[in-house]
Amino acid sequence: MSDAVQRLVNDMRLRSADTNDRQVVAQGTGLHHVREFNRLLVLNCIREHGPIARVMIARRTGLSRTTVSSIVDTLLQEGLVREGSFSQSAPEGGRRAILVHFNADVGYVVGIDVGRSHLTILITDLAANIIAQQSGPFDLERGPRICLPLLVAEVRVFVEASGIPWNRIIGIGLGIPGPLDVRLRELSGPPGMPSWDGVDVWQILQQEFAVPLCMDNDANMGALGESRYGAARGVANMAYVKIGTGIGGGLIINGQIYRGQSGSAGELGHITIDENGPRCVCGNRGCLETLAGARAIVEDARRGTSLRRSADPDGAPEESSPAPALAESGAVDIADVIQMAKAGDAASVAALEHAGERIGIALAGIINLFNPATIVIDGGVARAGEILLAPLRRAAETCSLPAAWKGTRILPGELGTTAIALGAVSTVLEAAFSPAMPPAAAQNTSEAAPITFYRSRPLPSTSS
């Protein structure tokens, strides 16, 4: 393991230990914390604004030039930064400054999206640029005893195939469906996944991999991905909605994930839309997920339920509407419905539009209560584009208070199938590069929360 990677891994573990022992920070163990805070302040300035001259680092951070120069020299020795090109201009009579660059390929991060029916794994450099990725089917219903060993094997094979040695990887980030406990380790009553309840996924995976592991709900990871690198980058208050087999939500408030008291915030799919509706896997009736999730849309498109309703709200006879194109098909999934809708099948279009209306009604509650600037719609069902989004926006606007709706944007996700895995990567990067609050500041708060630095920028397109 290189010195730079070893330093990042050790720092993450030390900060995690400090987070569990607030007194270490609150008592202000002296110069060490100040030096570490200043070191990360300079490093994050280079990550965010580099390539950058030392004099500009001093101006942006407020540190003295001597302190900045000493820190940059140390970072050069560690391999985390490098010196390269010269600045465009120089002070009158002076020399052009050498620019300092962040060395993003000194280490790598593994990001994992474990879905109910899919698995996406990717590797990025320390600037979240994707180096390699793969996606494939994965069935969580088989339970943890089968799925977790399979997951470990898939990750190991993928990393080996990428050609990147494990001693260059600083951490793993993982998104998984269902609420997690406050420690972000155990699944806590995940709807439709009873065999996963109480399973310490973090502990099991941490024993298999010798690097730090960051884990969270998949919708939270998707929210982080889109807010850091996608459609809502730079937006302080946003909501992320993942519409697939289930429907989940992630909330970003003041740039940080909002998890609620017990870590279960964002379970949008279990808002009751019809109290007399079908039974949900959570035990309630008429949850949004049972009415507008992928399985409900597929069934609607095959039966033509919403199409008949649109033709005659009082219930027209079946022969009065065109037969659904998927009525006689065998195995059908949401991708088939979207394909047929784009080809003009009226039943598929009606099923997606009706789902969009129901989701829009649920989102109006979020808009009225939370008032986000942006709502990002993602997941397999969102691939329907405006067929789904247009009625969703109309319903959200109609059911929201005008003051709450004003200025709200509802956008499709930009990151596609990589949103959750990239959000998982961002949790590792923030753990690696976020300094603990310095002693003076920590004494003024009962919760010595970490200060988070991240890059809000579009990711370059990849061919992988």
GIGIHU-V281582 format. One record per residue. N is the residue number from 0. SS is DSSP state (helix for helix, strand for strand, loop for the rest). OMEGA is omega in degrees with one decimal (none if undefined). BURIAL is + if it has 9 or more other C-alpha atoms within 8 Angstrom, else -. Layout:
n = <N:N>
ss = <SS:SS>
omega = <OMEGA:OMEGA>
burial = <BURIAL:BURIAL>
This chain:
n = <0:1:2:3:4:5:6:7:8:9:10:11:12:13:14:15:16:17:18:19:20:21:22:23:24:25:26:27:28:29:30:31:32:33:34:35:36:37:38:39:40:41:42:43:44:45:46:47:48:49:50:51:52:53:54:55:56:57:58:59:60:61:62:63:64:65:66:67:68:69:70:71:72:73:74:75:76:77:78:79:80:81:82:83:84:85:86:87:88:89:90:91:92:93:94:95:96:97:98:99:100:101:102:103:104:105:106:107:108:109:110:111:112:113:114:115:116:117:118:119:120:121:122:123:124:125:126:127:128:129:130:131:132:133:134:135:136:137:138:139:140:141:142:143:144:145:146:147:148:149:150:151:152:153:154:155:156:157:158:159:160:161:162:163:164:165:166:167:168:169:170:171:172:173:174:175:176:177:178:179:180:181:182:183:184:185:186:187:188:189:190:191:192:193:194:195:196:197:198:199:200:201:202:203:204:205:206:207:208:209:210:211:212:213:214:215:216:217:218:219:220:221:222:223:224:225:226:227:228:229:230:231:232:233:234:235:236:237:238:239:240:241:242:243:244:245:246:247:248:249:250:251:252:253:254:255:256:257:258:259:260:261:262:263:264:265:266:267:268:269:270:271:272:273:274:275:276:277:278:279:280:281:282:283:284:285:286:287:288:289:290:291:292:293:294:295:296:297:298:299:300:301:302:303:304:305:306:307:308:309:310:311:312:313:314:315:316:317:318:319:320:321:322:323:324:325:326:327:328:329:330:331:332:333:334:335:336:337:338:339:340:341:342:343:344:345:346:347:348:349:350:351:352:353:354:355:356:357:358:359:360:361:362:363:364:365:366:367:368:369:370:371:372:373:374:375:376:377:378:379:380:381:382:383:384:385:386:387:388:389:390:391:392:393:394:395:396:397:398:399:400:401:402:403:404:405:406:407:408:409:410:411:412:413:414:415:416:417:418:419:420:421:422:423:424:425:426:427:428:429:430:431:432:433:434:435:436:437:438:439:440:441:442:443:444:445:446:447:448:449:450:451:452:453:454:455:456:457:458:459:460:461:462:463>
ss = <loop:loop:helix:helix:helix:helix:helix:helix:helix:helix:helix:helix:helix:helix:helix:helix:helix:helix:helix:loop:loop:helix:helix:helix:helix:helix:loop:loop:loop:loop:helix:helix:helix:helix:helix:helix:helix:helix:helix:helix:helix:helix:helix:helix:helix:helix:helix:helix:helix:loop:loop:strand:strand:helix:helix:helix:helix:helix:helix:helix:helix:loop:loop:loop:helix:helix:helix:helix:helix:helix:helix:helix:helix:helix:helix:helix:helix:helix:loop:loop:strand:strand:strand:strand:strand:strand:loop:loop:loop:loop:loop:loop:loop:loop:loop:loop:loop:strand:strand:strand:strand:strand:loop:helix:helix:helix:loop:strand:strand:strand:strand:strand:strand:strand:loop:loop:loop:strand:strand:strand:strand:strand:strand:strand:strand:loop:loop:loop:loop:strand:strand:strand:strand:strand:strand:strand:strand:loop:loop:helix:helix:helix:loop:helix:helix:helix:helix:helix:helix:helix:helix:helix:helix:helix:helix:helix:helix:helix:helix:helix:helix:helix:loop:loop:loop:helix:helix:helix:strand:strand:strand:strand:strand:strand:strand:strand:loop:loop:loop:strand:loop:loop:loop:loop:loop:strand:strand:loop:loop:loop:loop:loop:loop:helix:helix:helix:loop:loop:loop:strand:helix:helix:helix:helix:helix:helix:helix:helix:loop:loop:loop:strand:strand:strand:strand:strand:strand:helix:helix:helix:helix:helix:helix:helix:helix:helix:helix:helix:helix:loop:loop:loop:loop:loop:loop:loop:loop:strand:strand:strand:strand:strand:strand:loop:loop:loop:strand:strand:strand:strand:strand:strand:strand:loop:loop:strand:strand:loop:loop:loop:loop:loop:loop:loop:loop:loop:loop:helix:helix:helix:loop:strand:loop:loop:loop:loop:loop:loop:strand:loop:loop:loop:loop:loop:strand:loop:strand:helix:helix:helix:helix:helix:loop:helix:helix:helix:helix:helix:helix:helix:helix:helix:helix:loop:helix:helix:helix:helix:helix:helix:helix:loop:loop:loop:loop:loop:loop:helix:helix:helix:loop:loop:loop:loop:loop:loop:loop:loop:loop:loop:loop:loop:loop:helix:helix:helix:helix:helix:helix:helix:helix:helix:loop:loop:loop:helix:helix:helix:helix:helix:helix:helix:helix:helix:helix:helix:helix:helix:helix:helix:helix:helix:helix:helix:helix:helix:helix:helix:helix:helix:loop:loop:loop:strand:strand:strand:strand:strand:loop:loop:helix:helix:helix:helix:loop:helix:helix:helix:helix:helix:helix:helix:helix:helix:helix:helix:helix:helix:helix:loop:loop:helix:helix:helix:helix:loop:loop:loop:strand:strand:strand:strand:loop:loop:loop:helix:helix:helix:helix:helix:helix:helix:helix:helix:helix:helix:helix:helix:helix:helix:helix:helix:helix:loop:loop:loop:loop:loop:helix:helix:helix:helix:loop:loop:loop:loop:loop:loop:loop:loop:loop:loop:loop:loop:loop:loop:loop:loop:loop:loop:loop:loop:loop:loop>
omega = <-178.5:179.7:-178.4:179.9:179.2:179.1:-179.4:-179.9:179.9:-179.4:178.7:-178.9:178.6:179.8:177.4:177.5:178.3:179.1:179.5:178.5:-173.4:-175.9:-179.6:179.3:-173.0:-179.0:177.5:-175.3:167.3:-168.9:-177.8:-179.2:179.0:179.7:-179.6:177.9:-180.0:178.1:-179.4:175.0:178.4:-178.5:179.6:173.9:178.0:177.8:-175.3:-168.2:-177.8:-1.2:-172.0:178.7:-179.1:-178.4:178.3:175.2:179.5:-179.3:-176.2:-175.9:-176.3:177.5:178.3:179.1:179.4:178.7:179.7:-178.7:179.1:-179.9:179.9:178.0:177.8:179.3:175.9:179.0:179.3:-179.3:-178.6:175.6:176.1:175.3:-175.4:-173.2:178.0:175.5:-176.6:-175.9:-179.4:174.9:-177.5:179.6:-177.3:178.6:175.9:-177.6:173.2:-176.8:178.4:-178.1:171.6:-178.1:-170.8:-177.2:175.2:179.1:-175.7:-179.4:174.0:175.8:-175.2:173.1:176.9:178.7:177.9:-177.2:-179.4:175.4:175.5:178.0:174.9:174.7:176.5:168.7:-175.7:171.5:178.3:172.0:-176.2:178.8:179.2:178.2:174.4:176.6:178.5:-179.6:179.6:-173.8:-179.7:-179.1:178.0:173.9:-174.6:-177.8:178.0:-170.9:-175.6:173.8:176.9:179.8:179.0:-179.4:179.9:-179.3:-178.7:178.9:-179.0:-179.2:178.7:-179.7:-179.2:-178.2:179.0:-178.0:-179.3:-179.6:173.0:-176.9:-175.9:-178.6:178.4:172.1:-175.0:173.0:-176.5:-178.1:173.7:177.8:174.0:177.1:-174.0:178.2:-176.5:-179.4:-176.1:170.7:-173.8:178.5:-178.8:-178.6:177.8:-179.1:-172.5:-177.3:-179.7:-176.0:178.1:-180.0:179.9:-177.4:-178.5:-177.5:-178.6:-178.6:179.7:178.1:-177.9:-175.3:-173.9:179.8:179.0:-179.4:175.6:-174.9:176.4:173.9:-174.7:179.6:174.3:178.2:176.7:177.0:177.8:-179.8:-178.2:179.8:179.7:-169.5:-170.2:-170.4:-176.9:-178.7:-179.6:-179.7:-175.6:-177.1:-177.2:174.7:178.1:-179.3:179.2:-177.3:178.4:174.5:171.4:176.5:-179.4:-179.8:173.8:-177.2:173.9:178.0:-177.2:175.0:-176.8:176.0:173.4:-176.1:-177.8:-174.4:-174.5:177.9:-174.8:179.2:174.9:-179.3:-176.7:-176.0:-177.6:165.6:-179.0:177.7:-179.6:-174.9:177.0:-176.9:-177.4:-179.9:179.3:178.2:179.2:179.3:178.0:178.7:171.3:176.5:-179.9:-177.8:-179.0:-176.3:-173.6:174.8:-174.2:-177.9:178.7:179.9:178.8:-179.9:178.3:-178.4:-179.7:-177.7:-177.1:-174.9:-178.4:177.8:178.8:179.6:179.6:178.8:179.4:-177.9:-179.7:176.6:178.0:175.6:-172.2:-176.1:-179.4:178.8:177.1:-179.2:177.5:-177.9:-176.8:-173.3:-175.8:-178.7:177.6:178.3:-177.3:174.0:-174.2:178.0:177.8:179.6:-179.9:178.4:-179.8:178.0:179.1:176.5:174.6:178.7:-173.3:-178.1:178.9:177.5:-177.6:179.7:179.4:179.7:179.9:176.0:178.6:178.6:-178.5:178.0:178.0:177.1:178.5:-179.7:177.0:176.6:177.5:-178.9:179.9:-175.2:-169.4:177.7:179.0:176.2:-176.5:170.6:-179.4:179.9:-174.6:178.9:-176.0:-179.3:-179.4:177.1:176.3:176.7:-173.9:175.0:177.1:-169.5:-177.5:177.1:177.5:179.3:-179.5:-179.0:179.6:-179.7:-177.8:-174.0:179.5:170.3:-178.3:-178.5:179.8:-177.3:-173.9:177.1:179.9:177.0:172.9:-170.3:170.6:176.6:179.9:-170.1:177.6:-175.0:-178.3:-172.9:-175.6:179.5:177.1:173.3:176.7:175.6:-177.4:178.7:177.3:-179.2:179.3:175.4:-177.6:-169.7:179.5:-179.7:170.1:179.6:-179.8:-173.3:-177.0:-179.6:-177.3:-179.3:-178.0:-179.7:177.2:179.1:-177.1:-174.9:179.1:172.6:-173.8:174.0:175.6:-179.2:176.0:-175.4:174.8:175.4:176.1:178.4:-179.6:178.8:-178.8:none>
burial = <-:-:-:+:+:+:-:+:+:-:+:+:+:-:+:-:-:+:-:-:-:+:-:+:+:+:-:+:+:-:-:-:+:+:-:+:+:-:+:+:+:+:+:+:+:+:+:-:-:+:+:+:+:+:-:-:+:+:-:-:+:-:-:-:+:-:-:+:+:-:+:+:-:-:+:+:-:+:+:+:+:+:+:-:-:-:+:-:-:+:-:-:-:-:-:+:+:+:+:+:+:+:+:+:-:+:+:+:+:+:+:+:+:+:+:+:-:+:+:+:+:+:+:+:+:+:-:+:+:+:+:+:+:-:-:-:-:+:+:+:-:-:+:+:-:-:+:+:-:-:-:+:-:-:+:-:-:+:+:+:-:-:-:+:-:-:-:+:+:+:+:+:+:+:+:+:+:+:+:+:+:-:-:+:+:+:+:+:+:+:-:-:+:-:-:+:+:-:-:+:+:+:-:-:+:+:-:-:-:-:+:+:+:+:+:+:+:+:+:+:+:+:+:+:+:+:+:+:+:+:+:+:+:-:+:+:+:+:+:+:+:+:+:+:-:+:+:+:+:+:+:+:+:-:-:-:+:+:+:-:-:-:+:+:+:+:+:+:+:+:+:+:+:-:-:-:+:-:+:+:-:-:-:+:+:+:+:+:+:+:+:+:+:+:+:+:+:+:-:+:+:+:+:+:+:+:+:+:+:-:-:-:-:-:-:+:-:-:-:-:+:-:-:+:+:+:+:-:-:-:-:+:+:+:-:-:+:+:-:+:+:+:-:-:+:+:+:+:+:+:+:+:+:+:+:+:+:+:+:+:+:+:+:+:+:+:+:+:-:-:+:+:+:+:+:+:+:+:+:+:+:+:-:+:-:-:+:+:+:+:+:+:+:+:+:+:+:-:-:+:-:-:-:+:+:-:-:+:-:+:+:+:+:-:+:-:-:-:+:+:+:+:+:+:+:+:+:+:+:+:-:+:+:+:+:+:+:+:+:-:-:+:+:-:-:-:-:+:-:-:-:-:-:-:-:+:+:-:-:-:-:-:-:->
